[in-house]
Amino acid sequence: MSEQIDTNNADTLARFAIRLGDDALILGQRLCEWSSNAPTLEEDLALSNVALDFLGRARMLYGYATQIRGGSEDELAFTRDERQYENLLLVELPRGDFAYTMLRQYLLDAFEDLYFAALTQSTDPTLAAVAAKTVKEVDYHLRRSTDWIRRLGLGTEESHQRLQNATDELWGYVDELFETDTLEQGLIKQNIAVDRADLQTAWCKRVTELLSASNISVPETPWQVSGGRRGLHTEHLGHLLSEMQYMQRAHPGQQW
């Protein structure tokens, strides 16, 4: 545990680490669904490796949370109910087709590239160290997803249409990336967390430029959804958890 953490701040910091871990765990689980199902053997291996990066990040963040307030990584990953998860809605959506997966991955990679670079400056040494490791992985993730957006957008008529469909379906979820609630606002004041709103302009510029260059139209959509940080999820998370948590609930005490 960081020496800077006082008793009053400990629970807030643990929750912050857990919600970042939830983002990584749930997306890692979604990416694992491509194992043996990807369009090529190379993509099967690549997606599995990216999933492992996210699962490794989840373990680091959950591990830090348990140092702060006790418990275990396995309890955080496998014994909480749906409303106790605080992941972004974007990561829990079904895997969809390959274009859908890669578009979601790119939207998140572009955000995480900015977010974790900023988090390396956190006054919390552990979070800064996790961020420093994460930025190296995100650099690879972003280069890979960027390449796929170009290939799909400028490829065949079908690949282009699938990518456009994915953009239309996912765009309403991106605003949640930049929402900051009272929990994070308190940590921002202490220079522990990152103000997500400060990243939105740079993110929008990068993403819209790539999509435009790939002949993909950015939706001017009036709908926006959020609620993940408050434990308000889509119906998809419950189904994902029922599969992911089955072994631990059927045989309590298993270790990750």
N, C-alpha and C positions, 0 to 999 in steps of 0.2 A: 504493500500500500504506500502511496505517495505520502511523504512527510507533511505535505501541504494540506492534506485533507483533515478537516476538523469534524467532530461528531455531528454537528448540525448540517454539514455539507455532504456527509458520506452517502446518505440514501439518494440524494439527487444525483451525485456522481455515478453511483452504481446503476441507477435507472438509465442514465445517459449512455453508459457503456453497454447496457443490455439492449437498448433500442437499436444501437448501431450493430450489435451482434445479431439481433433479430433480422435486420435488413440482409445481412450477409448469409445467415443460416437459411432463410426462406428462399432467397434467390439461388443459393447453392443447391438446395433441394430441387428446385425447378430445373436447373441445368442438368442435374443428375438424371432426370427423366429422358434425356437424349441418349444415354448410354445404350448402345446397341440399336438405336433408332435414328441416328444422324444420317444425312444423305450420302456421306462417304466415310470410309474408315478414318481418314485424316481428321475429319470434323468430329467423329465419334471420340477420338483421343483428345482433340483440342478442347472440346466442350467439357469433357470429363476433367481435364487439367484445370480449366478455369473454375469449374465447380469446386475442386479441391482447394483452390486459392480462397474462395469465399468461405468454405467450411473452416479452413485454418484461421481466417480472420475472426470468424465467430468464436472459435475456441479462445483466442487471445483476449477478446473483449469479455466473454463470459468468465474467463479465468480471472480477469481483473475485478469484475463485479463480485465474484465469490471471495476474493481477498478482502474486499471492503466490508461485505456484510454477511459472509458465511455461505453455507450451502455448497453445491457442486455444479459443474458445467452440465452434467447429465440432467439434474433437476431442472435447470433453466431451459434446456433444449427439449426435454421429453415429458415433463410432468405438468407444465402450465396449460391452462385452458385458453381457448381462442381469444377471449377478451383481455387476457393478460399479456398478449403479444403487442408490441408497439411498432411493428415494421410498417414501412411505406406500402400503400396499396399496390403500387406498380409492381413490386417484386412478387406478390402472391398470385397475380393473374395467371391463368393457365398458359402452358408453354406455347400453344398455338403452332403455326407452321414455322419453317425455318426463318422466313423473312420476319415474322412477328418476333421470334426469339432474338434475332440479331438487331432489330430496330430497338427493342427494349434494352438490350445490352449496350448499344451505342448511347442511347439517351442517358443511361446510368453511368457508363464509363466517362462520358464527357463531363458529367456532374462530379463524379468522384475524383477525377483528375484535378479539378479545382479545389474540391472540398478537403481532400486529404493532404494536398500540398499546403493548404492554409493551416490544417490541424497540426502539422509538424511544428508550428510555432506555439502550440498550447503550453500554458504554464504548468500543466500536469505532465510530469516526465513520462509516465507510462503511456498515456494517450499519445504523446508526441512520438514515442518510440514505435507504437503500433502504426501510427500514420506514416512514419518514415519507411517502415517495411512495406506498407500497403501501396505507397506511391510507385514503388518499383513494379509491383504486380499490375497496377492499373495502367501503367505505361504500355505494357504488353497488351492488356485487354483492349485499350483504346485503339492502338494501331491495328489490331486484328478486326475489331468491329467496324472501324472506319473503312477499311478495305472492303469489307463485305457490303457495306451500304453502297459504295460506288459500284461494285460488281452487280449487285441486285438491281439497283436503280438504272444502270446503263446497260443491263444485260438484255434478256429476252423480253418480249411483251408481257409474258406471264410473270416473270420475276419482278418486273417493274410494277405491275398491277398489284401483286401480293405485298410489295413494300409500301405502296401507296395506301392499300387497305389497312396495313398495320399502323401506319402513321395516323390515319383517321381514327382508328380505334384507341390508340394509346395516348394521343395528345392531351386528352382531358385529365390525365393523371399526373402530368409533369409539374403542375403548379405546386403540388404537395412537396416536391423536392426543396422548395424555397420557403416553406412555412416555418416559422419559429414560434414555439409555444412558450409559456411562462417558465417551464423547467429549463429550457435551453437559454432563454433570455438571462436568467440568473447566472448561468455559467459563462455566458458571453461577457458579462460585466466583469468577471474575474479572469478573463482572457483564457479560459479553459476550453470553451466551445467556439465554434465558428458561426458568424452571422450568415445564414444561408442566403438571405435576401441580397447581400452584397455580391453574390456570385451569379445572379440571374442574367445580368446584361451580357457578361462574357460568355456564359453558357448559350444564351439565345443566339448570339452572333456566330459562334462556332457551329452550332447545330443547324441553323437555318442556311448558312453558307454551304455546308456539305449537302444538305438535302436539295437545295436549289441546283447545285452543280450535278446532282444525281437525277435531275428532272422530277423531283418529288415536291409536291405542293404542300406547304405547311397549312394545316386547317385553321380557318378563322372560326373556331368553335365556341359557342356560348356556354358549353357545359364544362364544369370542373368538379372533380371529386376529391375529397380528403376525409380523414377520420382515422387513419391507421395509427397515428401517434396517440389517439384517445382510445384505442382498442376497438374501434368500429371498423369491421372488416367486410369484405365481400364474402359471398357464400363459398368461394373457392378455398379460402384458408382452412375452413373446418375439414374439408375433404383431404387437403394436403396433410394436415396434422393427424388425421385418423390413420393414414398410412405410415407417416414418419414415426409416430409414437407407439405404434402397435406393439413392438417387441418389449419396450420398456413398461408399458402398462400391463401386458400379459405376463411378463416375468420381471417384476420390480427388482431394482438393485443392479441391473446390468450396467456396465461401465462403457463409456464411449471408446 
